[in-house]
Amino acid sequence: MLEQPSNFIPKGRVKEVRGDCSIPESAGNRFILVPVPDNNKPNGGSVYKRWPTAEANYKHWFVNSYGKMNEWLGKINTIQVQSDTVVVNMLCISNEEYDYEALKKCIDAVGKEAANNSGNVHMSKFGDWEKVSPLIDELLLKRGLNVTVYV
């Protein structure tokens, strides 16, 4: 019988599926990623339609920033919308442009949270995928997390 070294962490996988991340297809603790801007104009799409409390949580976060949301780029704001589902608002858009350094910080924070909770990650494709994909590999897959990308 093969034994794994004590520091072995299985590599996660990315699965692309047609569908909607507001209807995640896997079981377990699910973390749904929503990139949000610093200007109180979120576009959470179907995720916010299904769980209006996630959008309300973002708006509450914005109000409590007292106009300093742009200083918080790279932070995440989470809300549990079901017993096994967390929506993660990732503050990574400034002046209607993705800030990839802020996104990296967000994905790293999500990776830690999901790994600590035996979770899996769900997201729609967003931003410049050539820049987003390596962040997923580096910060999620290497932690052994499975990622489902909805197209």
LUMZADREN-614679 format. One line per field, with one value per residue: chain; x, y, z of N, C-alpha, C in turn. Coordinates in pm, whole numbers, plus 50000, padded with zeros to 5 digits. Example, Ala and Ser with C-alpha at 12.3 -4.5 7.8 and 13.67 -1.06 7.14 Angstrom:
BEGIN
mol <- c(A  A)
nx <- c(51319  51285)
ny <- c(49431  49775)
nz <- c(50780  50708)
cax <- c(51230  51367)
cay <- c(49550  49894)
caz <- c(50780  50714)
cx <- c(51320  51290)
cy <- c(49670  50003)
cz <- c(50780  50787)
END
This chain:
BEGIN
mol <- c(A  A  A  A  A  A  A  A  A  A  A  A  A  A  A  A  A  A  A  A  A  A  A  A  A  A  A  A  A  A  A  A  A  A  A  A  A  A  A  A  A  A  A  A  A  A  A  A  A  A  A  A  A  A  A  A  A  A  A  A  A  A  A  A  A  A  A  A  A  A  A  A  A  A  A  A  A  A  A  A  A  A  A  A  A  A  A  A  A  A  A  A  A  A  A  A  A  A  A  A  A  A  A  A  A  A  A  A  A  A  A  A  A  A  A  A  A  A  A  A  A  A  A  A  A  A  A  A  A  A  A  A  A  A  A  A  A  A  A  A  A  A  A  A  A  A  A  A  A  A  A)
nx <- c(50084  50058  50188  50112  50321  50358  50316  50154  49932  49647  49611  49373  49100  48987  48676  48494  48169  47855  47619  47488  47625  47475  47333  47482  47651  47768  47795  47843  48039  47997  48148  48067  48189  48183  48282  48312  48255  48409  48222  47953  47783  47707  47726  47595  47440  47272  47328  47277  47011  46899  46974  46898  46989  47264  47337  47233  47401  47646  47584  47544  47800  47930  47811  47902  48167  48214  48277  48531  48581  48747  48994  48986  49029  49084  48984  48750  48400  48175  47876  47657  47429  47282  47270  47490  47616  47802  47817  48064  48164  48393  48607  48733  48725  48786  48710  48566  48735  48913  49118  49392  49581  49442  49242  49393  49458  49200  49121  49313  49238  48984  49061  49197  48984  48797  48951  48990  48735  48672  48577  48439  48482  48294  48231  48153  48292  48507  48647  48981  49050  49293  49454  49320  49298  49564  49579  49381  49489  49726  49634  49408  49379  49624  49589  49435  49170  48861  48736  48464  48380  48151  48015)
ny <- c(49882  50218  50495  50827  51115  51300  51569  51585  51730  51699  51797  52028  52051  52203  52255  52319  52419  52441  52669  52817  52993  53045  52827  52601  52300  52100  51910  51976  52220  52521  52788  53077  53295  53645  53912  54248  54606  54917  55118  55108  54993  54714  54413  54150  53978  53677  53555  53749  53784  53539  53526  53780  53881  53870  54079  54290  54267  54341  54610  54713  54683  54864  55109  55122  55171  55434  55589  55502  55277  55223  55208  54967  54771  54439  54311  54077  54001  53812  53613  53385  53210  52983  52673  52534  52704  52984  53319  53509  53827  53987  54247  54393  54556  54864  55190  55083  54891  54584  54516  54344  54280  54328  54139  53906  53908  53878  53623  53466  53496  53379  53121  53035  53042  52863  52627  52583  52513  52283  52327  52396  52580  52810  52987  53238  53294  53571  53902  53939  53644  53522  53631  53574  53294  53183  53273  53126  52870  52899  52986  52847  52580  52461  52437  52224  52259  52222  52369  52509  52643  52845  52882)
nz <- c(50000  49910  50079  50163  50187  50495  50454  50235  50010  49832  49494  49382  49146  48840  48704  48422  48351  48182  48282  48582  48844  49067  49112  49234  49149  49304  49611  49963  50148  50004  49834  49685  49452  49405  49226  49327  49297  49411  49424  49504  49316  49258  49059  49093  48958  48886  49129  49325  49268  49342  49611  49777  50018  50005  49835  49986  50205  50091  50030  50285  50386  50217  50296  50559  50514  50496  50270  50209  50064  49847  49967  50081  49896  49792  50007  50152  50187  50351  50345  50485  50306  50286  50467  50375  50200  50107  50014  49867  49862  49674  49693  49436  49217  49078  48977  48767  48660  48675  48951  48967  49159  49394  49351  49370  49644  49746  49643  49767  50037  50027  49958  50190  50375  50257  50251  50524  50593  50459  50197  49865  49561  49368  49070  48823  48497  48484  48434  48291  48178  48132  48322  48556  48575  48639  48904  49027  49002  49157  49413  49491  49378  49450  49717  49734  49675  49505  49211  49047  48743  48589  48271)
cax <- c(50000  50133  50158  50139  50402  50274  50285  50086  49804  49603  49582  49233  49076  48895  48579  48410  48037  47754  47521  47476  47688  47378  47280  47605  47616  47828  47752  47947  48046  48018  48182  48036  48264  48122  48366  48231  48328  48417  48136  47815  47706  47746  47658  47599  47359  47180  47356  47202  46867  46860  46997  46904  47064  47405  47350  47210  47523  47744  47544  47570  47945  47964  47767  47989  48304  48220  48343  48670  48580  48864  49108  48966  49047  49152  48911  48630  48286  48102  47746  47605  47294  47220  47353  47611  47652  47848  47847  48183  48181  48537  48626  48848  48699  48795  48691  48512  48842  48960  49248  49432  49650  49333  49178  49483  49437  49066  49122  49394  49154  48881  49129  49218  48853  48741  49033  48962  48599  48654  48484  48470  48463  48212  48238  48137  48413  48504  48775  49071  49069  49436  49512  49246  49325  49682  49550  49304  49587  49820  49576  49298  49407  49738  49540  49352  49031  48799  48676  48373  48365  48029  48025)
cay <- c(50000  50342  50593  50965  51186  51372  51703  51571  51797  51667  51912  52041  52050  52302  52196  52418  52367  52538  52686  52937  52966  53057  52692  52520  52160  52002  51910  52020  52362  52589  52929  53136  53419  53755  54031  54369  54732  55006  55234  55078  54950  54574  54337  54012  53900  53573  53525  53846  53759  53423  53556  53926  53917  53888  54216  54377  54260  54426  54751  54748  54694  54990  55220  55126  55209  55580  55644  55457  55142  55206  55174  54829  54678  54316  54252  54000  54014  53687  53594  53249  53222  52853  52603  52485  52797  53117  53411  53589  53951  54016  54386  54389  54639  55007  55269  54989  54806  54485  54537  54205  54262  54316  54010  53804  53908  53822  53479  53405  53492  53277  52991  53001  53018  52740  52514  52561  52462  52172  52378  52401  52716  52823  53123  53260  53353  53717  53970  53885  53507  53490  53677  53512  53150  53150  53298  53010  52760  52927  53014  52756  52440  52410  52409  52104  52296  52203  52493  52494  52768  52840  52961)
caz <- c(50000  49903  50183  50125  50285  50591  50405  50106  49991  49696  49410  49342  49002  48786  48613  48355  48317  48138  48388  48661  48974  49175  49130  49234  49122  49393  49751  50055  50177  49876  49840  49555  49441  49332  49227  49345  49283  49526  49398  49542  49200  49236  48956  49138  48866  48934  49270  49405  49248  49422  49752  49794  50139  49968  49786  50102  50286  50022  50045  50425  50392  50151  50382  50676  50475  50505  50152  50199  50007  49759  50052  50125  49785  49833  50121  50119  50276  50331  50408  50470  50251  50315  50565  50310  50092  50145  49904  49899  49786  49665  49653  49345  49100  49109  48855  48669  48609  48771  49013  48980  49288  49492  49326  49425  49789  49770  49617  49873  50158  50003  49962  50331  50436  50201  50295  50667  50607  50365  50098  49723  49513  49248  49014  48680  48438  48492  48411  48190  48226  48125  48449  48667  48580  48720  49046  49074  49018  49266  49544  49525  49343  49527  49852  49724  49659  49375  49161  48934  48669  48509  48148)
cx <- c(50088  50091  50196  50231  50313  50239  50210  49953  49760  49570  49435  49221  48980  48804  48497  48279  47949  47653  47536  47533  47593  47305  47400  47572  47677  47774  47868  47940  48086  48043  48162  48100  48191  48217  48277  48318  48328  48321  47987  47726  47742  47666  47669  47512  47267  47204  47276  47051  46819  46870  47010  46980  47212  47429  47330  47334  47632  47711  47568  47720  47989  47930  47861  48134  48324  48301  48486  48682  48703  48990  49102  48982  49129  49086  48793  48525  48200  47967  47699  47460  47214  47314  47485  47664  47686  47871  47961  48188  48330  48555  48752  48827  48702  48789  48650  48617  48881  49099  49298  49515  49547  49263  49263  49465  49302  49066  49204  49311  49045  48942  49150  49087  48793  48819  49006  48824  48568  48557  48527  48424  48387  48219  48200  48271  48400  48643  48851  49110  49215  49508  49447  49285  49451  49662  49473  49399  49671  49754  49463  49335  49521  49703  49451  49205  48983  48724  48587  48352  48246  48042  47891)
cy <- c(50124  50436  50731  51028  51270  51513  51701  51645  51766  51795  51912  52036  52161  52229  52310  52353  52479  52548  52818  52910  52987  52923  52598  52372  52060  52015  51960  52169  52438  52738  52986  53274  53521  53874  54155  54493  54813  55125  55211  55045  54805  54511  54189  53920  53801  53537  53619  53831  53644  53452  53708  53969  53936  54029  54315  54381  54347  54573  54799  54769  54828  55109  55234  55160  55360  55640  55598  55317  55119  55174  55028  54728  54558  54248  54172  54024  53892  53690  53452  53260  53093  52782  52557  52580  52935  53197  53499  53708  53985  54158  54398  54470  54785  55084  55179  54903  54705  54524  54396  54179  54246  54181  53897  53794  53845  53670  53405  53392  53387  53138  52945  52962  52885  52617  52481  52500  52348  52210  52355  52536  52714  52968  53123  53309  53505  53772  53913  53745  53463  53534  53608  53366  53114  53174  53183  52893  52780  52930  52920  52610  52383  52385  52284  52133  52266  52331  52459  52632  52752  52935  52970)
cz <- c(50000  50015  50132  50229  50375  50545  50272  50108  49848  49619  49372  49191  48964  48690  48554  48317  48263  48250  48460  48799  49090  49199  49127  49228  49218  49535  49837  50081  50052  49899  49700  49549  49354  49338  49237  49335  49412  49516  49429  49424  49168  49123  48992  49055  48934  49081  49358  49385  49334  49572  49770  49919  50109  49916  49901  50191  50224  50046  50188  50445  50332  50240  50502  50643  50483  50391  50133  50139  49919  49839  50098  50013  49831  49951  50070  50226  50249  50400  50379  50426  50264  50410  50506  50202  50147  50018  49951  49806  49791  49612  49568  49217  49144  48978  48738  48599  48717  48821  49047  49106  49399  49476  49384  49576  49824  49754  49722  50001  50145  50013  50105  50398  50388  50248  50442  50690  50512  50253  49955  49672  49381  49201  48868  48627  48444  48463  48293  48237  48221  48252  48568  48684  48659  48870  49106  49098  49143  49404  49585  49499  49426  49673  49851  49705  49517  49338  49043  48873  48577  48391  48080)
END
